[in-house]
Amino acid sequence: MIPVPIHARPALRRLLGALLVASCAAPVAGQVAPSQAGPSESGSAIVPKLRVMVVGDSWATYEGPAIRQVFLDAGDGDKDLLNIGVPGAKVAVFDSPFWLAYGKMFLKQNPTIDTIHFSMGGVDFLTSWHADDPPAVQAAFFDDIAFHIRHIALELMSVRPNLRVLLTGYDFWNFVEPVAAQPGQLCWDAWINVFHQPTPEQVNLAMMEMELRLEDLAEQSDRIDYVRTIGFLQTLYGYPSKGIPPFSFRMPDLKLPTPPEAMADAGLDCVHPSEAGYYVLAQHFYGAYYRTRFHPASELALLGPAPGFAGAQNTVKVQGLTPLQPALLYFGFRPALESVGGCTLPLLGVGEVAATLVLLPDGFGNAGTKFQIPLALEGRILFTQAVQPGSCRASNVKTTYL
């Protein structure tokens, strides 16, 4: 079992308070949260600096405002983004000489941008994927999407050596309730005439195959990163109309789509999450990537849980810790934003905390531990994060699909 379960947030805060040291009471140099900064000495307000360019289809267009709001809520309101999403665009649109010149122009005009946030490929899927195509044809289709995404990333990154690309995929779509409620409408038409009436499981498996291409792209380049989101909203929302509560075991379920409660247009949008759904995804992007992208001095390296299986012994290693200073390892079931003690940076990215482990680093700042993940957790998403409160430092949040 994962030891030391914590069932109440007050107890968690007391544990953190016991580990805090005086150094955590002062802001980290050069990283003052806007909510605490107020006007500058000259009396003018802080002007947010562009750090992120969001590129992609309608998902990217809707993700932009949610990400900006999370930056504000996390105390990073001095960071801003440029949203140049093109709703309805296939990857070939972005991989055209005209659009690539357009994107490079924005990057050259805004030299403070260092991260390009991608969300694309969904329009290709929505308009060209057929459930009854042979596996080899489907694989070639997804390979072509990945080929274009890779080329777009390389072209945009060529503008400056400090540019990185973050690939964020999609979550499960939902053609069940919209098709039943609106026969003859857009979702019905796509499900009947494009997809050829697949089951939710067929759609989900195909979307996961597309996601695997994104993971591969990130593994092939040290300037491309990937944050997985597929199955995320199903886990966080459950499926209320089927009597499945949030954070249920055996979720996500490949046989179910994202629940209508998490989808836009009161559940009748078959592709886009609701505003609240996009915000939860943006929280996940922040905890898994943007926090340490913006604050690299606070970053710890978290390796594991490995192999990431329920019912098995797993290993976690943490590097970059302040030597001999206690640290904590968190396990939980949803993303969250919360500062620790006097630290101005949001360190905790794990909500609904299930358990913690105390880590004691050696003289080189390394720590590791082995633990058993209960078999009963199989089928859940587990979030893991290492935090060293005394140094106001934390790792990114590791998402493990058990």
C-alpha positions as CSV (number, residue, x, y, z in Angstrom):
1,M,0.0,0.0,0.0
2,I,1.0,3.6,-0.5
3,P,1.7,4.7,3.2
4,V,0.6,7.7,5.3
5,P,-2.9,8.4,3.9
6,I,-4.1,11.9,4.5
7,H,-7.9,12.5,4.5
8,A,-8.1,16.2,5.4
9,R,-6.5,19.3,3.9
10,P,-5.9,20.9,7.4
11,A,-3.8,17.9,8.3
12,L,-1.8,18.3,5.1
13,R,-1.2,22.0,5.8
14,R,0.0,21.2,9.3
15,L,2.4,18.6,8.0
16,L,3.8,21.1,5.5
17,G,4.1,23.8,8.1
18,A,6.2,21.5,10.2
19,L,8.7,21.1,7.4
20,L,8.9,24.8,6.3
21,V,12.0,26.8,7.2
22,A,12.5,30.5,7.3
23,S,13.9,30.6,3.8
24,C,10.5,29.8,2.4
25,A,9.0,33.0,3.9
26,A,10.6,35.3,1.3
27,P,9.6,35.4,-2.4
28,V,12.0,33.8,-4.8
29,A,14.1,36.5,-6.4
30,G,12.6,37.8,-9.6
31,Q,9.4,35.8,-9.4
32,V,6.9,37.9,-7.5
33,A,3.3,36.9,-8.0
34,P,1.2,39.7,-9.6
35,S,-1.4,39.3,-6.9
36,Q,1.2,40.4,-4.3
37,A,3.2,42.8,-6.5
38,G,0.8,45.7,-7.0
39,P,1.9,48.8,-8.8
40,S,5.5,49.4,-9.6
41,E,7.6,52.2,-8.0
42,S,6.7,54.3,-11.0
43,G,3.0,53.8,-10.2
44,S,2.3,51.8,-13.4
45,A,0.8,48.3,-13.2
46,I,2.8,45.2,-14.3
47,V,2.4,44.5,-18.0
48,P,2.2,40.8,-18.7
49,K,5.0,39.5,-20.9
50,L,4.1,37.2,-23.8
51,R,5.7,33.7,-23.2
52,V,3.3,31.4,-25.0
53,M,1.9,31.2,-28.5
54,V,-1.1,28.9,-28.8
55,V,-1.4,27.2,-32.3
56,G,-4.1,24.9,-33.5
57,D,-7.8,24.3,-34.2
58,S,-10.9,25.2,-32.2
59,W,-9.5,23.2,-29.2
60,A,-6.5,25.6,-29.2
61,T,-8.8,28.6,-29.5
62,Y,-10.8,27.6,-26.4
63,E,-7.7,26.4,-24.5
64,G,-6.1,29.8,-24.7
65,P,-8.5,31.8,-22.4
66,A,-8.5,28.9,-19.9
67,I,-4.7,28.7,-19.8
68,R,-4.5,32.5,-19.3
69,Q,-6.9,32.3,-16.4
70,V,-4.9,29.5,-14.8
71,F,-1.7,31.6,-15.1
72,L,-3.5,34.3,-13.2
73,D,-4.9,31.9,-10.6
74,A,-1.4,30.3,-10.1
75,G,0.2,33.7,-9.4
76,D,1.8,33.9,-12.9
77,G,-0.3,36.7,-14.2
78,D,2.8,38.4,-15.4
79,K,2.9,35.7,-18.1
80,D,0.6,36.0,-21.1
81,L,-0.1,34.1,-24.3
82,L,-0.8,34.9,-28.0
83,N,-3.7,32.8,-29.4
84,I,-3.5,32.2,-33.1
85,G,-5.8,29.2,-33.3
86,V,-7.7,28.6,-36.5
87,P,-11.0,26.8,-35.8
88,G,-11.8,24.1,-38.4
89,A,-8.2,23.9,-39.7
90,K,-6.5,20.6,-40.6
91,V,-2.8,20.1,-39.9
92,A,-2.0,20.7,-43.6
93,V,-3.3,24.3,-43.3
94,F,-0.7,25.0,-40.6
95,D,2.0,23.1,-42.7
96,S,1.6,25.4,-45.6
97,P,4.2,28.1,-46.7
98,F,1.7,30.9,-46.1
99,W,0.8,29.8,-42.5
100,L,4.3,28.9,-41.5
101,A,5.5,32.4,-42.6
102,Y,2.5,33.8,-40.7
103,G,3.5,32.0,-37.5
104,K,7.2,32.8,-37.8
105,M,6.3,36.5,-38.3
106,F,4.5,36.5,-34.9
107,L,7.4,34.8,-33.2
108,K,9.9,37.3,-34.6
109,Q,7.6,40.2,-33.6
110,N,7.4,38.8,-30.0
111,P,10.9,37.7,-29.0
112,T,9.8,37.0,-25.4
113,I,7.7,34.0,-26.5
114,D,9.6,30.8,-25.7
115,T,6.8,28.2,-25.7
116,I,4.6,27.2,-28.6
117,H,1.4,25.3,-27.4
118,F,0.1,22.9,-30.1
119,S,-3.4,21.4,-30.2
120,M,-4.1,20.1,-33.7
121,G,-5.1,17.0,-35.7
122,G,-8.6,16.8,-34.4
123,V,-10.2,18.3,-37.5
124,D,-8.4,15.7,-39.6
125,F,-9.8,13.0,-37.4
126,L,-13.3,14.5,-37.4
127,T,-13.5,14.8,-41.2
128,S,-11.5,11.8,-42.4
129,W,-11.4,8.9,-39.9
130,H,-13.5,5.9,-40.8
131,A,-14.1,3.2,-38.2
132,D,-14.2,0.5,-40.9
133,D,-10.9,1.3,-42.6
134,P,-8.3,-1.5,-42.3
135,P,-5.8,-1.0,-39.4
136,A,-2.9,-0.3,-41.9
137,V,-5.0,2.5,-43.5
138,Q,-5.8,4.0,-40.1
139,A,-2.1,3.8,-39.0
140,A,-1.0,5.6,-42.2
141,F,-3.6,8.3,-41.6
142,F,-2.3,9.0,-38.1
143,D,1.3,8.8,-39.3
144,D,0.5,11.6,-41.8
145,I,-1.0,13.8,-39.1
146,A,2.2,13.3,-37.0
147,F,4.4,14.0,-40.0
148,H,2.8,17.4,-40.5
149,I,2.9,18.3,-36.8
150,R,6.6,17.5,-36.6
151,H,7.4,19.6,-39.6
152,I,5.3,22.6,-38.2
153,A,7.1,22.3,-34.9
154,L,10.6,22.2,-36.5
155,E,9.8,25.1,-38.8
156,L,8.6,27.3,-35.9
157,M,11.4,26.3,-33.5
158,S,13.9,27.3,-36.2
159,V,13.2,31.0,-35.4
160,R,15.0,30.9,-32.1
161,P,17.0,28.2,-30.2
162,N,15.1,28.8,-27.0
163,L,11.7,27.9,-28.5
164,R,10.1,24.7,-27.3
165,V,6.9,23.1,-28.4
166,L,4.3,21.6,-26.0
167,L,2.0,19.1,-27.6
168,T,-1.4,18.7,-25.9
169,G,-3.8,16.2,-27.4
170,Y,-7.5,15.8,-27.0
171,D,-9.8,14.1,-24.6
172,F,-12.5,11.6,-25.5
173,W,-15.3,13.1,-27.6
174,N,-19.0,12.2,-27.1
175,F,-21.2,11.3,-30.0
176,V,-23.7,9.3,-27.9
177,E,-26.0,11.9,-26.3
178,P,-25.7,14.5,-29.1
179,V,-26.5,12.0,-31.8
180,A,-29.6,10.7,-29.9
181,A,-30.8,14.2,-29.1
182,Q,-30.2,15.9,-32.5
183,P,-30.6,13.4,-35.4
184,G,-29.6,15.1,-38.7
185,Q,-27.4,17.7,-37.1
186,L,-23.6,18.1,-37.3
187,C,-22.6,15.5,-34.7
188,W,-25.1,13.0,-36.2
189,D,-23.8,13.6,-39.7
190,A,-20.1,13.1,-38.6
191,W,-21.0,9.9,-36.7
192,I,-23.1,8.4,-39.6
193,N,-21.4,9.7,-42.8
194,V,-17.7,10.1,-41.7
195,F,-17.1,7.7,-38.9
196,H,-19.6,5.1,-40.2
197,Q,-21.4,4.5,-36.8
198,P,-18.6,3.4,-34.5
199,T,-19.0,2.5,-30.9
200,P,-17.5,4.9,-28.3
201,E,-14.8,2.3,-27.7
202,Q,-13.8,2.4,-31.4
203,V,-13.6,6.2,-31.3
204,N,-11.6,6.2,-28.1
205,L,-9.1,3.6,-29.2
206,A,-8.5,5.5,-32.5
207,M,-8.0,8.8,-30.6
208,M,-5.5,7.1,-28.3
209,E,-3.6,5.8,-31.3
210,M,-3.4,9.4,-32.6
211,E,-2.1,10.4,-29.1
212,L,0.6,7.8,-29.3
213,R,2.1,9.6,-32.3
214,L,2.4,12.8,-30.2
215,E,4.2,10.9,-27.4
216,D,6.6,9.5,-30.0
217,L,7.3,13.0,-31.4
218,A,8.2,14.2,-27.9
219,E,10.5,11.3,-27.3
220,Q,12.3,12.0,-30.6
221,S,13.2,15.7,-29.8
222,D,14.6,17.3,-26.7
223,R,12.7,20.5,-27.6
224,I,9.3,19.0,-27.9
225,D,7.2,18.0,-24.8
226,Y,3.9,16.2,-24.5
227,V,1.1,16.3,-21.8
228,R,-1.4,13.6,-22.1
229,T,-5.1,14.5,-21.4
230,I,-7.1,11.7,-23.0
231,G,-9.5,10.1,-20.6
232,F,-8.9,13.0,-18.2
233,L,-12.4,14.5,-17.9
234,Q,-14.1,11.2,-17.7
235,T,-12.1,10.5,-14.6
236,L,-12.7,13.9,-13.0
237,Y,-16.4,14.1,-13.8
238,G,-17.4,10.4,-13.7
239,Y,-20.6,9.8,-15.7
240,P,-23.3,11.3,-13.5
241,S,-26.2,10.4,-15.9
242,K,-25.1,6.8,-15.6
243,G,-24.8,7.0,-11.8
244,I,-20.9,7.0,-11.9
245,P,-19.6,9.6,-9.5
246,P,-16.4,11.7,-10.0
247,F,-13.0,10.0,-9.2
248,S,-14.5,6.6,-9.5
249,F,-12.4,3.5,-9.8
250,R,-12.0,1.9,-13.2
251,M,-12.1,5.3,-14.9
252,P,-11.4,6.2,-17.6
253,D,-13.5,3.5,-19.2
254,L,-12.8,3.0,-22.9
255,K,-16.3,1.9,-23.5
256,L,-17.6,5.4,-22.5
257,P,-17.1,8.8,-24.0
258,T,-16.4,12.0,-22.0
259,P,-19.7,12.5,-20.0
260,P,-22.1,15.1,-21.4
261,E,-21.8,17.0,-18.1
262,A,-18.2,17.9,-19.1
263,M,-19.1,18.9,-22.7
264,A,-20.1,22.3,-24.1
265,D,-23.6,23.4,-25.1
266,A,-25.2,21.6,-22.2
267,G,-23.7,18.3,-23.4
268,L,-24.8,18.6,-27.0
269,D,-21.4,19.5,-28.3
270,C,-19.8,16.2,-29.4
271,V,-16.2,17.6,-29.6
272,H,-15.6,20.5,-27.2
273,P,-15.5,20.4,-23.4
274,S,-17.4,23.1,-21.4
275,E,-15.6,26.2,-20.1
276,A,-15.1,24.4,-16.8
277,G,-13.7,21.4,-18.6
278,Y,-11.2,23.4,-20.4
279,Y,-10.2,25.1,-17.2
280,V,-9.5,21.7,-15.5
281,L,-7.4,20.7,-18.5
282,A,-5.5,24.0,-18.3
283,Q,-4.8,23.3,-14.6
284,H,-3.3,20.0,-15.7
285,F,-1.1,21.7,-18.3
286,Y,0.1,24.1,-15.7
287,G,1.0,21.5,-13.1
288,A,2.5,19.1,-15.6
289,Y,4.5,21.7,-17.6
290,Y,4.1,25.5,-17.3
291,R,5.0,26.0,-13.6
292,T,8.5,24.7,-14.0
293,R,8.8,26.2,-17.5
294,F,8.2,29.6,-16.0
295,H,10.2,28.9,-12.8
296,P,13.1,26.5,-13.7
297,A,15.0,27.4,-10.6
298,S,12.3,25.8,-8.5
299,E,12.3,22.5,-10.4
300,L,13.0,19.1,-9.1
301,A,13.4,16.0,-11.3
302,L,10.9,13.3,-10.6
303,L,11.4,9.8,-12.1
304,G,8.6,7.3,-11.8
305,P,6.4,5.8,-10.5
306,A,8.0,3.0,-12.4
307,P,6.8,0.7,-13.8
308,G,3.5,2.6,-13.0
309,F,1.4,-0.5,-12.4
310,A,-1.2,-1.1,-9.7
311,G,-0.7,-4.3,-7.7
312,A,3.1,-4.0,-8.1
313,Q,6.1,-2.5,-6.3
314,N,7.0,0.8,-7.8
315,T,10.1,3.0,-7.6
316,V,10.3,6.8,-7.5
317,K,13.5,8.8,-7.6
318,V,13.9,12.5,-7.1
319,Q,16.9,14.6,-8.1
320,G,18.0,18.2,-7.5
321,L,16.9,18.3,-3.9
322,T,18.7,20.5,-1.3
323,P,20.9,17.9,0.4
324,L,19.7,16.5,3.7
325,Q,16.6,18.6,3.8
326,P,13.2,16.7,4.1
327,A,11.0,16.5,1.1
328,L,7.5,15.1,0.5
329,L,6.1,12.9,-2.3
330,Y,2.4,13.4,-3.0
331,F,-0.1,11.0,-4.5
332,G,-3.6,12.2,-5.5
333,F,-6.4,11.9,-8.0
334,R,-7.0,15.4,-9.6
335,P,-5.0,18.5,-10.5
336,A,-4.9,21.5,-8.2
337,L,-3.2,24.8,-7.6
338,E,-2.1,25.7,-4.1
339,S,0.9,27.5,-2.6
340,V,2.9,26.1,0.3
341,G,3.3,28.2,3.4
342,G,5.2,31.4,2.6
343,C,6.2,30.3,-0.9
344,T,5.0,32.6,-3.6
345,L,5.2,29.9,-6.2
346,P,2.3,27.4,-6.5
347,L,4.0,24.1,-5.6
348,L,1.2,21.7,-5.1
349,G,-0.3,20.3,-8.3
350,V,-2.1,17.4,-6.7
351,G,-5.6,17.5,-5.3
352,E,-7.7,15.0,-3.5
353,V,-4.5,13.8,-1.8
354,A,-4.5,10.0,-1.2
355,A,-1.2,9.6,0.5
356,T,2.2,11.1,1.1
357,L,5.7,9.8,1.7
358,V,8.6,11.6,3.4
359,L,11.8,11.6,1.5
360,L,15.3,12.1,3.1
361,P,17.8,13.3,0.4
362,D,21.4,12.2,0.6
363,G,24.4,14.6,0.5
364,F,24.1,14.9,-3.3
365,G,20.4,15.9,-3.2
366,N,19.0,12.5,-4.4
367,A,16.3,10.5,-2.9
368,G,14.4,7.4,-3.8
369,T,11.8,5.0,-2.4
370,K,9.9,1.9,-3.2
371,F,6.2,1.3,-2.5
372,Q,3.3,-0.9,-3.4
373,I,0.4,0.6,-5.3
374,P,-2.8,-1.2,-4.3
375,L,-4.3,-3.3,-7.0
376,A,-7.7,-1.7,-6.3
377,L,-6.3,1.5,-7.9
378,E,-6.0,-0.2,-11.3
379,G,-7.9,1.8,-13.9
380,R,-7.4,5.2,-12.2
381,I,-5.3,8.2,-13.0
382,L,-2.7,8.8,-10.3
383,F,-0.9,12.2,-10.0
384,T,2.5,12.2,-8.3
385,Q,4.6,15.2,-7.3
386,A,7.7,15.8,-5.2
387,V,7.8,18.9,-3.0
388,Q,10.6,20.3,-0.9
389,P,8.8,23.0,1.2
390,G,12.0,24.2,2.9
391,S,13.4,25.3,-0.4
392,C,10.1,26.3,-2.1
393,R,10.8,23.8,-4.9
394,A,8.7,21.1,-6.6
395,S,8.7,18.8,-9.6
396,N,6.2,18.8,-12.4
397,V,3.2,16.6,-11.8
398,K,3.6,13.1,-13.2
399,T,0.4,11.6,-14.6
400,T,0.2,7.8,-14.5
401,Y,-2.6,5.8,-16.0
402,L,-2.7,2.7,-13.8
